[in-house]
Amino acid sequence: MFKSLLKAYKEKNLVQIQILLRLLSYDATQLLMKAIEKAGSTDPQAITKALAETTDFDGVTGTFSMGADHTPVKSAVVIEFQNGQEVSAQEYSAE
């Protein structure tokens, strides 16, 4: 049942999913470029250190920092719709 729901969701929302993935890819590329710039080198260890020290990176998908485990930490917004109309929006912090 889950597979059929997932397939239907993807078919209905394919364009939005593709746009989101492109935006996330853009943010990842910009983050990497800034880390290389900060590291002043293309040395992998220097870039890793610069990435780990990232705080308040302002990307197109939101602002985030890198966590202690080297994963991005950012908030998420949950929007509730009823009958096609937005009725509420709440931001949840990842911290």
Summary of the structure (lengths in Angstrom):
residues: 95
radius of gyration: 17.3
end to end distance: 33.5
largest distance: 52.8
contacts: 198
relative contact order: 0.10
helix: 49%
strand: 27%
